[in-house]
């Protein structure tokens, strides 16, 4: 019985070591998306780690650009469209932040997918705005190019999260 208990204890210790190593491996992918940080003891547990993600910073800058164009929509009394685009642009940023606090990479990836959906929603809103001559083609092209960059970053981040599983 003592030998069995010792073996079970050894197995439990080995499993704990494996779990800790897996956690470390799962968290290493996050460093690819951190800007200006060379090491963090535990990225998954770092409070407000999203603030260091390049995609988060770029999404905030994108939202600022969106808000400038939305002002033009409001000047032309396209209030419903403006309101929807505002909500979608905010959703991009907030889903990155909320997802980063989730305990699993799969959950985090789902939130990043929501951000991609919201990015598409912003582009669609401005596509309609361009069709209705509420914004210029050049303004639309700029938004679309910026949105593509955000979407590509989010896609890469999702791919990295899924590889770590």
For each residue, the residues with C-beta under 8 A, 3 or more apart:
1: 4 5
2: 5 6
3: 6 7
4: 1 7 8
5: 1 2 8 9
6: 2 3 9 10
7: 3 4 10 11
8: 4 5 11 12
9: 5 6 12 13
10: 6 7 13 14
11: 7 8 14 15
12: 8 9 15 16
13: 9 10 16 17
14: 10 11 17 18
15: 11 12 18 19
16: 12 13 19 20
17: 13 14 20 21
18: 14 15 21 22
19: 15 16 22 23
20: 16 17 23 24
21: 17 18 24 25
22: 18 19 25 26
23: 19 20 26 27 44
24: 20 21 27 28
25: 21 22 28 164
26: 22 23 29 44 105 164 165
27: 23 24 30 31 42 43 44
28: 24 25 31 164
29: 26 32 33 160 161 163 164
30: 27 33 34 40 43 44 49
31: 27 28 34 37 39 40 43
32: 29 160
33: 29 30 53 54 55 153 157 160
34: 30 31 37 40 43 49 52 53 54
35: 52 53 54 57
36: 52
37: 31 34 40 52
38:
39: 31
40: 30 31 34 37 43 46 49
41:
42: 27 45 46
43: 27 30 31 34 40 46 49
44: 23 26 27 30 49 103
45: 42
46: 40 42 43 49
47:
48: 51 97
49: 30 34 40 43 44 46 52 53 100
50: 53 56 96 97 99 100 101
51: 48 56
52: 34 35 36 37 49 56
53: 33 34 35 49 50 56 57 96 100 157
54: 33 34 35 57 58 153
55: 33 58 59 96 150 153 154 157
56: 50 51 52 53 59 60 93 96 97
57: 35 53 54 60 61
58: 54 55 61 62 149 150 153
59: 55 56 62 63 92 93 96 115 150
60: 56 57 63 64 93
61: 57 58 64 65
62: 58 59 65 66 89 92 146 147 150
63: 59 60 66 67 89 90 92 93
64: 60 61 67 68
65: 61 62 68 69 142 143 146
66: 62 63 69 70 85 86 89 122 143
67: 63 64 70 71 86 89
68: 64 65 71 72
69: 65 66 72 73 126 129 135 139 143
70: 66 67 73 74 82 85 86 89
71: 67 68 74 75
72: 68 69 75 76 134 135 139
73: 69 70 76 78 79 81 82 85 129 134 135
74: 70 71 77 78 79 82
75: 71 72
76: 72 73 134
77: 74
78: 73 74 81 82 129 132 134
79: 73 74 82 83
80: 83 84
81: 73 78 84 85 125 128 129 134
82: 70 73 74 78 79 85 86
83: 79 80 86 87
84: 80 81 87 88 121 125
85: 66 70 73 81 82 88 89 121 122 125 126 129
86: 66 67 70 82 83 89 90
87: 83 84 90 91
88: 84 85 91 92 118 119 121 122 125
89: 62 63 66 67 70 85 86 92 93 118 122
90: 63 86 87 93 94
91: 87 88 94 95 114 115 118 121
92: 59 62 63 88 89 95 96 115 118 119 122 150
93: 56 59 60 63 89 90 96 97 115
94: 90 91 97 98
95: 91 92 98 99 111 112 114 115 118
96: 50 53 55 56 59 92 93 99 100 111 112 115 154
97: 48 50 56 93 94 100 101
98: 94 95 101 102 111
99: 50 95 96 102 107 108 109 110 111 112 114 115
100: 49 50 53 96 97 108 111
101: 50 97 98
102: 98 99 107 108 111
103: 44 107
104: 107 108
105: 26 108 109 161 162 164 165
106: 109 110 161 162 165
107: 99 102 103 104 110 111
108: 99 100 102 104 105 111 112 161
109: 99 105 106 112 113 158 161 162
110: 99 106 107 113 114
111: 95 96 98 99 100 102 107 108 114 115
112: 95 96 99 108 109 115 116 154 157 158 161
113: 109 110 116 117 154 158
114: 91 95 99 110 111 117 118
115: 59 91 92 93 95 96 99 111 112 118 119 150 154
116: 112 113 119 120 151 154 155 158
117: 113 114 120 121
118: 88 89 91 92 95 114 115 121 122
119: 88 92 115 116 122 123 147 150 151 154
120: 116 117 123 124 147 151
121: 84 85 88 91 117 118 124 125
122: 66 85 88 89 92 118 119 125 126 143 147
123: 119 120 126 127 143 144 147
124: 120 121 127 128
125: 81 84 85 88 121 122 128 129
126: 69 85 122 123 129 130 135 139 140 143 144
127: 123 124 130 131 140 144
128: 81 124 125 131 132
129: 69 73 78 81 85 125 126 132 134 135 140
130: 126 127 133 134 135 136 137 139 140
131: 127 128
132: 78 128 129
133: 130
134: 72 73 76 78 81 129 130
135: 69 72 73 126 129 130 139 140
136: 130 139 140
137: 130 140 141
138: 141 142
139: 69 72 126 130 135 136 142 143
140: 126 127 129 130 135 136 137 143 144
141: 137 138 144 145
142: 65 138 139 145 146
143: 65 66 69 122 123 126 139 140 146 147
144: 123 126 127 140 141 147 148
145: 141 142 148 149
146: 62 65 142 143 149 150
147: 62 119 120 122 123 143 144 150 151
148: 144 145 151 152
149: 58 145 146 152 153
150: 55 58 59 62 92 115 119 146 147 153 154
151: 116 119 120 147 148 154 155
152: 148 149 155 156
153: 33 54 55 58 149 150 156 157
154: 55 96 112 113 115 116 119 150 151 157 158
155: 116 151 152 158 159
156: 152 153 159 160
157: 33 53 55 112 153 154 160 161
158: 109 112 113 116 154 155 161 162
159: 155 156 162 163
160: 29 32 33 156 157 163 164
161: 29 105 106 108 109 112 157 158 164 165
162: 105 106 109 158 159 165
163: 29 159 160
164: 25 26 28 29 105 160 161
165: 26 105 106 161 162
